[in-house]
């Protein structure tokens, strides 16, 4: 009963794989490895010399379907990851929209053992992607490019992991909107933490300013290092979705 073959699908709604092991053990066959291989090959072919370059790497993982390459599914032991799952008090105080997501996704019906496996697969997949990022950083070091290359590490969104039975995004929970954003600037080696409100929309202006490139007028976003911090932001969940049109009073 090797755990690697235990595939967990979301109990309700679309049968999205939440945990499992990538079926092919051969190196380079999974989507993330293939993506990073192409990125490294591109660096070798195009980043030599003094010409400026821009490389954006977008692996699908750790997004669902969660299919963790072996042996990364074994990186975390059973019970090692603290779980905050199936909180009935939290569920009782959610909005109608959030309750509907929980009910549609069925996280409350999953056992604690299953949720533990889901967390281990997801955390293992995150670690696997970090490993792939490390390969790119090593390549930049090998080519002598670390001293004049700006590196940004971020994600587009997070996801709920069973806190009140929800399994995905679609809410304004911290787990969904608080994503990693790390910017490494070669001539600014002192680590700094900035806890101000920001968005990946701000990266365009920030990177153009850092590179000394003139911006188009009316460009959205702000320079994260020099522009004023906003007091608030505006966002809409499921804008225009069929359920929202049919049930506007539930939003």
Secondary structure by P-SEA (a helix, b strand, c coil): ccccccccccccccccccccccccccccccaaaaaaaaaaaaaaccccccccbbbbbbbccccccccccccccccccccccccccccaaaaaaccaaaaaaaaaaccccccaaaaaaaaaaaaaaaaaaaaaaaaaaaaaaaacccccbbbbbbbcbbbbcccccccccccccccccbbbbbbbbccccbbbbbcccccccaaaaaaaaaacccccccccccccccbbbbcccccccccccaaaaaccccc
